């Protein structure tokens, strides 16, 4: 069974409210990752490395930068038949619904692209996860079991199950039950998978007895058409998948690599810091299976006597003497001033360099240049793109806020300080109570 008759659909997600303010001006898949990548690069690279080269990305919110990135990055030669194309929400003669009302509704509004005669299988992928998978292996599992639907699952411990959907299996690996975000011990008990069964699939159980859905679905094309045309279900995880369990042969494909759902500010922050560790859990460029991104013509980073430990530093940066960078990710074109300190932080970088004329204009307007100023301290924070931070400022959540109200300079989400895109922080600024308001809950 060949992946050449497989079509991939990458779901671009909704408003991305849990990743706000990083999604204020961009869609969730377009959020930068690991210094020089974007989240969308992960599923698209997995497809390319699996020889899946017919790919649609379904988007609707703040999708301009995502469109631009895909257009500049993913171009196949004329003889391969490959493509990565955007399917944005729109009104058509077939549907006047406009906005996608959920993951399944997004696919339903684009069924005509699935009905080409040479498509046998449809792969549904999320646009906000970090992992590496060969989808040809999943297709082989699908073919061997004679499934109508195959879902990728990963074994997890009890403490991780409350944030995921877990599945109940039989001895043959057929899925007979699905429970979204279980909260009680009784619920977990009825969905446990025997460690011996997990081990029989070549996966060391390591005390993990619950099989969680990764949100990666492989459908027989006609089965998917049947499920979407005969129902008005809007969501795959909550509606289509449970219905398929009752009416179709749904099988499990077991996965046991690194997998992270980048759905919140906290998970995004922690994922990036994990990538900067010496014992890195995920490599962007192992032999034969790289994560691709847009090629940029940037100079090497210049470091003028700084101290850097357990960090990722992207191309085109200038790091001046005395700067200290520890356990951090430094994005493209960052300029970090003398004696600045960056700890446990993620800097998304800049989209451009300032010219001498730009710098003169900054001085005339009384704003800092596009840089991290001399002596500034940034700790436990995410600094979005094109941010200007003056000298001796402190971007630190020193008061232990969990969430604060929206602000053009400094927002706290999930306990992580975030400086929004294009913010301007003057010399000597600190986040004092009174300047930073608590979030209104409820």
LOVO-802142 format. One record per residue: x negated, y negated, z of N, C-alpha, C, CB in turn; residue in one letter. Coordinates in pm, whole numbers, plus 50000, padded with zeros to 5 digits. Each point is the difference from the previous one (the first is absolute). Glycine has a CB too. Layout:
XYZXYZXYZXYZa/...
This chain:
499155011950000500854988150000499124987650000501845012450123x/498394978349785499084988949979500524987050060499235011249792x/499834981050265500374986950050500294990349886498605004150203x/501084999749675500254991249886501494998349971497825007049905x/503015001650151501454998549985500634994850129500015018749831x/499164974750249500444994550128499964984849993499145020450124x/501914973449927500094985450007499954995850147501374999049786x/497804991250247499894995250137500724986750015497805011850026x/502944986850084500664987550036499454995650135502115006149870x/497274982350134499474994550125500974989550050497595004449929x/502934997550191500994991150057499304988250067501615019350034x/498674968849916499324988150048500484994850133499654994549768x/501435010950284500464995950132500904987749996497945009550094x/502634987450021500914988650013499264987350038501825015750065x/498764976850026499444987050036498695001050079502314991250002x/497415020650053498775001450078499994991650125498855004849790x/502314994350279500104991250117499075004350112502364995549938x/497355017450076499135004350108498544996449975501585018650046x/498084977649830498644995549968499924984749987499605021849885x/501484971350149499974985449996499004995050106502434999049919x/496774990650053500034990749887499155004049879500414982750168x/498995029349835499215004249883500875001649876498405011550154x/502904990849865500925001649888500844987449975500095024550050x/499504964450007500714987449976499924996049853499524992850235x/499325009149703499774995549862499695011349904499204978850093x/500875033749953499675011449914500835012050042497664991349965x/502495018349944500705012350035499075009150082501414998349790x/499175011250280499235008750087498895007549926502035002450141x/498225003449742498915007149931498864991049955501685016249927x/498554970750066498964990749955499144995050114501494993349815x/498785010750308499204995550115498595005749987502074998750147x/496894993049870498625004949991499705010650106499324977849908x/499735030950059499635011250088498515002749986502325010049980x/497024992150132498615004249996499054990349932500855022650000x/499484964650002499104989949948500214996349856498435008350161x/501685001649748500054996849856501095007449925497584995750012x/503225012150057501085007649936501354993750035498615021150009x/502434984349929501384997250042500685013350030500104978649860x/500945021150222500645012550041500485007949880500684989350216x/499815003949679500525007049883498935008249930501674981949972x/497055014650046498935007449936499955014650045498724978749983x/501785024150138499925013650054500875009849922499534990250225x/501815007849766500795009749922499635000149852501844997050163x/497824991449780499654999949858498705007549975501184978149974x/497855020650114498745007349985500215014950020498754979950078x/502095023950019500325014250018500625005849874500334996050245x/500554996349690500605004749874498935002049893502134988050058x/497015002149924498965000949896499075011850027500124975049967x/499485026850159499115011150034500695013549988498784984750153x/502555015549846500775012449981500405002049854500864997850233x/498674993249679500335000149857501474997149974498175016349966x/502474976850128501364995049981499874985749948500995014950187x/499364983049688499714987149937501224993149941497765008949951x/503424995650090501224992749965500654995750131500345013249781x/499554973950247500324995150133500834987249988497895010250094x/503224989549978500794987750015499914995450146501575006949812x/498304980150208500014994150134501274991750012497454999550014x/503405003850084501294993350018499844989050104501275021149938x/499024966650021499794988650090501194990649994497525001949970x/502544989150132500974989249992499614987650081501735017449966x/497634983850148499724988550084498574995049980501655008550168x/498184978549809498674993749995499025008149915500434990250227x/499975013149652499245009749922499024993949901501915014950025x/497934971849971499144993849899498565004550013501524980349998x/497915019350124498605003950016499815014849974499704981750165x/501305026549867499925014349971499985002449850501205005250215x/499674988049712500035001249855498654996049941502474995349998x/496994993650051498724995149948498895010250024500744976450040x/499225029250080498965009750033500105012649912499994991350236x/501215013849747500175012049919499644997349854501815007950155x/498624980649795499714996649860498504998949975502184988049987x/497075006650108498574998149983499195012750025500334976450065x/500265033250005499235011550048500255012849922500044989650222x/501215013749753500345013449953500414999849854500725006250231x/498274995349682500205000449855499425013049945499934974749986x/500935033149950499565012749942499734998149851501345013050172x/497824996049774499724998949857501235004249919497555004450042x/502474991549833501185001849915500305014649970499524977949901x/499525031150119500195013949961500405009150116498344996249821x/501624998750301500315008450115501505001150025497824993550099x/502944996549855501434999750030500294995550142500325018049835x/498634977950237500184996050139500434985650014498315016650063x/502364980550049500424986250029500314998550148500934997549766x/498924990350283500554995950128500844987749971498025009350137x/503294992149881500914989049965500864996350120500035007649760x/500334979850246500844994650106501475001049960498164984350072x/502675020650019501454999749983500564991150111500075023549894x/500144963950074500524990650099501525000650004498014985149964x/502555012150151501464999750012500574989749903499865007050243x/501204997149685500594991149901501435004449970497724995349901x/503064995850046501335003549953499915004649854501084983550160x/499625027349808500025005349864501445002749960497695010250028x/502524994049846501345003749956500515012350073499494990349777x/499565018350268500385012150072500304997450147498625013049841x/500784976550212500174997450143499904985050025499065022650058x/501894972150019499914985950038499674998650148501644994249820x/497815016750239499724999950143498874990550035500805023550012x/498244975049896498904990950027499025005850100501504981149951x/498485013650172499055004650101500165014850028500014977250100x/498855029549920500045014050043500555000650143498035005949850x/502875003550174500645001450130499365010950086502104992049895x/496775013050064499305010750071499125007549904501885002150166x/497345007349886499045007249915500705008149892498445001050194x/502635006149843500715008249901500754991249900500235018350169x/500334970749879500704990949909499034993949899501674994950181x/497095002449862499004994749907499755009649885498954987550188x/500975025549843499815010049895501265001249915498365012550145x/502814987249919501265001349926500134988949895501075010850202x/498524977149833500134989049906499035001149882500744985850189x/498365023949816499025001749892500015014249943498604982450108x/502565024149900500085014049955499645001849853501745003550172x/498504986249746499735001749857498525002849972501924984849952x/497205010850138498585002649979499625014450036499544975950046x/501355030950027499755014050037500565009749896500064993250240x/500775001849669500745008949911499315002649867502044991850107x/496675005149885499245003449880499865015249991498754977950009x/501315027849872500085014649986498765007650046501504995749812x/497344997850197498795007350038499694999050150499144995849770x/501804999750311499794999350145500685011750067499854974949990x/499385032850088500545011350073500084997450150499085014949825x/500004976950226499934997750144499824985150028499025023050035x/501504972850080499874986150043499414999850140501974993049857x/496974999550159499314998750128500344986450060498115015349923x/502434984750199500384987650069498944997150105502495004149960x/496894984350031498914996350090500314986950072498365011849851x/501064986750267500114987650075498854990849962501165011850190x/499114975149816498974990349968499304994250120501294995049801x/498825011450318499394994150120499355010550090501704981949990x/497585027549948499325010350077498555001349953502185012350034x/496944992150058498605002549967499715014850018499344976550071x/500325030249820499705014350002499405003649865501895005050165x/497595007149825499505005049872500625013849977497804986950020x/502915014649869500655012849969499935002649851501544997650197x/498215015049768500075004249860501425005149976497515005949991x/503264986849933501405003649978500155012649915500594975950019x/498355028049911500055012849926500155011650097498574990349816x/500845008750304500165010550101501455000850047497614996750073x/503004991849942501414999750042500895005949891499554979650141x/500135017549733500775005849889499835015149996499724978749870x/499105026450162499785014550003500835006550109497684996649913x/502394997150205500865005050107501465000349955498394991050172x/502034998449762501374998849950500335011349903499874975050028x/499215027649877500255010449899500005013950061498954985349828x/500125017450263499885013350061501245003750081497534996950008x/503074993250058501165002850086501324999549925498714990750188x/501275004649686501244998749925500924989450057499795023749939x/499654965850118500784989950070500724990649904498395001450188x/502704992949860500644988649933499344986950045502185012849986x/497454987050142499354988350059498875005050090502154986249991x/496725007250002498905002850094499644987150070499125019049857x/500684982050274499654988350080498665002550066502424994550039x/496714995449960498715001150068500204997850149498784992049794x/500615016650286500114998950145498645001450066502325008949989x/497554985050126498745000550075500315004150143498954982249852x/500295027250205500255003950139499574989050096499695024149938x/501154973350164499724989250096500265005050141500604982449829x/498855010450268500275002650141501324993450040497515001550048x/502965002350069501294994950049500024984850007500295021050130x/498614972849914500034985650022500104991949872498675003950204x/501025002249682500124992949872501365001849935497565002949970x/503205007250075501245003749931501094989450012499425023650042x/500584968650066501104990650023500074988949895499805004850243x/499134993349680500004989749896500185005749860498544986350147x/501685026849844500025006849869501255008549986497495000149996x/502745005249885501035010049978499365013750004501374984149860x/499205025250217499425013450011500945010349939498754993150208x/500665018349753500755010149924499995013550072499424988149787x/501685019450195500095013750048499845009449881501524993250193x/497605016949820499635008749888500325014550031498194984149937x/501955024049956500055014450019498635006049967502485000449944x/497415012650063498715006749980499454997849860500695017150167x/500174980949735499554998249862499624985549969501465019049936x/498714972150162499684985949977501154992049944497705006949964x/503504998950037501174992549954500484990850113500655018849842x/499734969150123500464990350098501495001950025498214983549927x/502155018350201501415002450035500574989050090499575024449980x/499624966450062500504989250085499074988149997501115016850146x/499474971649881499224987650000500544991050109499525001949752x/499584992550329500404991250110499134987549996500755019850141x/499904968749849499294987249993499684994950141501154994649781x/497595003150248499524993850123500595006650126499744978549873x/499945034050154500525006850119499514993350128500095021549872x/500754978350231499684992950123500005008950124500964979949896x/499605032150097500115008450120499225012949982502264990250048x/497405015950066499295012849999500855010949935498764993350208x/502555006249816500885010149942499994999249848501454999150204x/498554988949741499944998449855498685005649944501474979650016x/497455017550052498705005049954499955015350004498934978850081x/501645027050023499955014650017500665007249884500004996950247x/501134997949707500735006949892499334998349863502114996550129x/496914994749862499344997649871498535004449999501564980849966x/498035026750132498605004050006499665010249891500004995550246x/498795003449704499465009649903498925008250068500524984549806x/499525028750177499035008750066498584996649953501745018350018x/497334981050077498624997049965499445010649905499694988450221x/500745024149796499525010749912500434997549855500095016350192x/501134978249791500464996949864499154988849939502355007250062x/497394982550016499174989049950498625005149962501264983750143x/498175024849942498675005449974499985008849876499524999150245x/501605007849728500075008649882499944992049871501355016350131x/498904970849876499904991149883498614993849988502454995250020x/496595010150057498644994949992499774987150074499865011049785x/501044985750310499914987450074499815003350148501484987949831x/497445007350231499845002350144501044992250079497545003749967x/503325003150111501114993050066499534990350108501425019749953x/497554983750124499454991050103501084994650092498184993849842x/502755015050195501064996050092501144992549937498294999350170x/501674998749699501074992949930501095009949961498374982649914x/502835015450135501085009649974501224993549936499185013350192x/500684974749759501114993149932499544996049861500944991650220x/499925010849682499664996949861500744987249960499635024649944x/499604964950029500584986949970500014997349850499214991750222x/501845001849733500084995949860499064988549974502395007649988x/496894993149900499124989149957500714990349906498055015350027x/503224987549941500724991449907499545001449857500334984350185x/499115027349781499545003049864500845011649948497614991950048x/503185005749847500965009849951499715003549854501734991350161x/498365021549808499875004749862501305006949961497475002850024x/503204991949875501305005149956499895006349861501154982650138x/499585028249839500365003349863500824988449946499965025350046x/499724970049837500654988149949501525001349999497994995649862x/502545015850090501455001649991500655000650138499695012049783x/499594993350314500515000350137500134985850054498945022650037x/500064969249938500064986150047501144992449933497525000450039x/502645001649830501114993449931501345004250059498634999149791x/501495013750241501255005250058500274993550136499655021949878x/499324977250206500184994550133500364985049997498375017050084x/501114975849818500224985649997501254995949923497564997250017x/502845010749883501184996349922501305004650065498605001349796x/501345008850291501215005250062500244994650141499695020449864x/499414971050182500184993850132499694985149990499385021750118x/500914971149989499614985950007498964997950110502264993249914x/497005017550117498974998950103498984989349962500325024250058x/499244968350045499074988949975498575002850045501934984950024x/497885024750066498675002150058499595014749990500394980650157x/498375021849803499535013849987499875006750136498794993649792x/500535000050302499725006350128501255002750082497824988949996x/503105001550007501185001350086501175007349934499284979150109x/500805020749758501205005449935499705010649894501084978150042x/498095018649858499785009349889499315012750047499874980649844x/499095018050234499265011850043500865009250088497894986749987x/502815008350117500885009050077501075006749914499604985650198x/500965007249705501005006149911499375010849914501284978649997x/497505019149957499325010049918499735012750079498954981749867x/500765017050262499775011850084501235009150000498404986850143x/502795006949861501235007950005500315006649867500854984650175x/498835009149714500485004849870498915005649909501774983350020x/496955013950009498925003749910498935008050073500464979649862x/498635026350062498845006950055498904989750024500615021949881x/499234974250247499014989950036498845007050071501784981950020x/497025016549926498825006650054499014989950054500335018749840x/498764986150245498994991650062498645001949932501255001150218x/498054987849761498595000349960499204994550118500544997349750x/498625011250309499284996150121498744992149963500895020450121x/498954968349947498844991349980499304998350134501114987949805x/497555011750194499304998650126498784990849988500795022850063x/499344966549859498924990249994500374987650079499325008849777x/499884980850207500304987250064501244994149936497554996150052x/503374999150030501234993749949500444989450100500705021349876x/499504966750076500434989150086501104992049931497714998850106x/503394999549964501104991749952499744985650042501655019550012x/498104971749890499614986250031501264991349999497675003249898x/503174998650203501304993549997500154988250093500875021649939x/498214976650157500114989250097498674992550008501735013050131x/498314975249929498774992350019499005008150083501304978449986x/499165028150119499095007850084499365011549923501384994050198x/499425013749725499425011249925499074995149890502055013650050x/498304975249886499134994249897498674995750061502024992349871x/498045000950240498804995250070499115011950040501284979950084x/499325030149980499225011350049499425008149885501435000850203x/499335000849690499525007449884498754993549942502355007549950x/497664979350035498844992949948498795001450092501534983849887x/498685014950243498875001450093499445014149997500984982250145x/499895027949840499525013849989499105001849878502105007950115x/498234985049776499215001149878498614994050018502114999249867x/497734992050232498714993650024499105007950095501114978249960x/499435032150105499215007750096498915008049930501995001450149x/496975002349927498965008749944500575013849967498254987550130x/502555018149962500665012849975501304997249925498985010650208x/500894985549666501164995349923500935011849969498604981449900x/502715017050123500935011249974500405001349854500834997150230x/498904992449690500455000149860498944992949916502465000250068x/497055006749829499024994249909500704994749876498225015850086x/501454972249872500604994449880499405005749871500464979350130x/498325025749876499355004249875499245013150015499814976149938x/500885034950100499325013049995499815004349855500995006450223x/498095002649753499715004449864501255005549932497645005150068x/502714989149819501105005249918501394995450037498585019049968x/501604974850149501344995950043499994985950058500565024050045x/498964966249882499934986550057501374993450007497694998049911x/502424992150176501134990949997499594988549909500825006550236x/499974991149661499684989849901500594986550042499935017649819x/499504971950128500554986750018499514991349885500095002750254x/500274984649750499624991049891498514997050004502294989950004x/497065011249880498594996549989499864984850004499515021049866x/499614974250220499784985650013498544996849973501884998250169x/497864990449773498644996049968499524990450108500395002949750x/499225003150364499584992350116498545003150033502374999950088x/496934990549968498615002550039499935008850124499334978049901x/499505027850126499845007250127500184990550118498445016449889x/501914989250225500114991950121498614995850047502135012050065x/497754975449977498744994950053500134998550151499504987949782x/499535017950289500015000050147498734992950046501365021650013x/498814967850064498874991550038499675001850149500644983349821x/498945028850214499585002150139501135002350097498094986249949x/503015019850007501135003050088499845013850062501494985349860x/499335017550240500055013250062501335006549963498514992550193x/501435019049739501215006949953499965014450047500174984849796x/500915019850266500065013750052501385005949972498324994450181x/501685017949769501245007549973501044991349931499545014350199x/500124980849684500914991149927499935002749851499744982750179x/501315013249751500035000049855499894985649953501405021249991x/497644976049921499844986649946500145000849849498484993150192x/502484999949752500315000749857499074991049919502395005250056x/497804995049812499154992449909500234985050013500025019449843x/498934973150119500144985749983500024991850126501175005449800x/498435000350315500054992650126498674992950027501675016550090x/498384973549996498814993350054500154999950151499674985549791x/499385020950277500045001150146498764993250054501335021849994x/498864967150076498884991450039499315004950127501184980849891x/497665013450135499135004250110500724999250134498024992449869x/501745017850214500555000350135501405005550010498594980950045x/502075021549843501355005750005499945014350055500714985749803x/500345018050269500125013550056501315006149950498664993650207x/501235018049729501185006949947499985014250054500054985749788x/500995018150285500075013250061501365006349976498354992950175x/501635019749779501225007949981501074992049927499485012950206x/500184981949676500914991349927499945002949851499734982450175x/501285012949754500065000949855499974985949944501325021850009x/497724975649903499814986749943500355000649852498194994250169x/502824998549789500495000649863499154992049902502275003050093x/498184996449785499264993849890499814985050022500915017449847x/497904977650116499684985749994500074992850135500875000449768x/499005006950341500024993450131498714992150021501485018350092x/498644970049969498854992450046500124998750151499794987349778x/499225018050292500035000350146498844991550051501075023150004x/499254966450072499034990050042499035004850105501674983349944x/497345008450084498965003150097500615002650138498374985849870x/501125024850193500375003650138501485003150019498134985850073x/502605016349818501395004650013500015014550050500764984349814x/500295019450256500145013550054501305006149949498654993950207x/501255017549727501175007249949499985013950063500024987049778x/500955016050308500055013250065501395006149982498264992750169x/501745020349801501265007649993501054992449920499485010550221x/500124984749661500894991549922499965003849852499654981550164x/501385014249765500155002849857500164986849928501065022750044x/497974973749874500054987849920500305003949856498364988050154x/502745007049791500415004349866499264992849889502225005050094x/497024984649937499154993749900500664988349929498935021849970x/500474974549918500474988449923500165003749853498864984650161x/502025008149772500265002549858499074992249908502375004450060x/496894985949995499174991549915498894993750084501964995249847x/497044999650084498974992050065500334985349983498265017949958x/501364974250140500164985549988498804994049928501384999650211x/498884991049700498954992749929499524988450088501005006349775x/497864987450189499574988150075501074989250004497655005049936x/503114993649957501084990249998501105003750098499484995049760x/500825018150249500995004750097499564996850143500685018349841x/498044984350188499494997650135500054985150035498515020249977x/501184971449924500094985650024501454995950027498004996349853x/502945009950075501414997250024500455004650138500405002249756x/499085009550289500325004750136499574989650103499735024049925x/499034971150059499474990350095500844987250000497705009649968x/502714986149913500804987749990501365001750066498824994349788x/501745017850205501315002650060499905003750148500815007449776x/497974994850272499815003550140500395014250033500394976550052x/499485032849851500315014050025498735008249986502374996949916x/497545014350156498815008549988499925006049861500105005150245x/498704998949713499865007149873500585014150011497944986649946x/502095020249941500525013749995498965009450062501384994949789x/498635006350343498945007150070500405002250145498274990149846x/500885017650224500085001350145498904990950055500925024249993x/499464965850084499064989650040498955004550100501804984349957x/497175007750054498895002550092500505001650144498474987049848x/501065023950218500335002150139501415004750029498364983050044x/502435019249854501385004750021500005014650045500844983849826x/500135019750259500155013750049501345005549953498554995150202x/501405016349730501215007049957499935014050058500204986449783x/500795017350295499975013150065501405006050005498024992950137x/502095020049824501285006950003501034993949909499505006450231x/500084989249649500904992249915499965004649855499684980650152x/501355015549776500055001249854500054985949945501195022650007x/497874974149905499984986849936500325002049853498284990950165x/502865003949791500465001949862499134991949904502365004150082x/497984996249790499174994049896500044984750002500415020249862x/498484974150088499894985649972500274991550124500715004649766x/498775000050347500184993150128498804990950027501405019350089x/498864969149967498954990450037499964999050152500304986849784x/498585017350273499864999550146498774991350031501095023150031x/499124966650049498934990650032498975005550096501614982149960x/497565009250089498905003750090500515001850143498394987649853x/501005022250215500235002550143501495001950034497954986650048x/502795019149861501385003950029500025013950064500854985949806x/500295017650258500145013450060501305006349949498714992850209x/501145017349708501165007549950500035013150079499884989549764x/500695009850354500015011250094501344999850074497454999350026x/503145012449992501255001050076499655001550148501225010649803x/498254978750255499495000750137501115001250104498074986549926x/503155010050039501105000450097500785013149995500184975349978x/499395034049936500645013049996501414999949946498605006050188x/501734984349725501334999749940500245012749918499924974849994x/501315029950004500385011549916500564995149867500485013950205x/500434976549800500574994049880500234985150027501115022049931x/498644969749967500264985850013500844995449882497854996650127x/502684991449885500804994249892499104997049880501614990150167x/499015008949716499264996949878499334986350012501605014049864x/497234985150081499234987750006499114999349876500045000050255x/499654988149696499124999149883498555003250030501554983249910x/498085017750220498595002150035499715013250068499834975850019x/501075028850068499655011250089501285007150041497944987950084x/502135025049886501165008250034499495012850064501394990249809x/499305014750291499665012950060501105010049967498704988750187x/500905022749757500935011049972499405012850054500904988449793x/499885019350283499525012750057498724997950081501035012449808x/498814975950251498814997150079498784995949921500895015850159x/499254983349708498884996449912500174985649954499745024149924x/499234967750093500044986249952499874999949848499014991650217x/501835000549716499964999049854499964985249961501285021849975x/497734974749942499954986749942500595000949860497944993350137x/503195000149834500685001849871499184994749883502174998450120x/498215005849763499334995949877499994984749987500695021649891x/498134973350068499794985749972500184991150122500775004449769x/499125001350350500094992150123498774990950014501375018250109x/498804971049964498914990850030499914998650152500324987349780x/498525016650274499774999150144498874990150023500805024050038x/499444965250033498994989350014498885003850097501784983449950x/497195008550053498885001750093500515000950143498484987649843x/500975022050233500285000850142501365005450039498504981550019x/502285023449884501385004450030499985012750083500814989749786x/500115011550310500245012350074501515001950013497814997750128x/502655014949878501465002650009500524998250142499815016049809x/500454971950230500464997150135501515002350014498154983450025x/502325020850093501445000250026500594986149976499705018650169x/501444981249769500594987249959499804997549853499614991050228x/499205012749721499784999449855500575012449933497944986150035x/501995025250038500475012849945501245004250077497655006849930x/503484994050004501265003150065500255015149999500904977549932x/499715028050173500365014149998501085002949898499365001750240x/500665010549709501055003849906501345000850071498335012649861x/502734984350067501355001450054500485014249972500514975249966x/499775032350137500425014049985501525000550005497855008550108x/502744999049793501435001849997500634989349934499945012150197x/
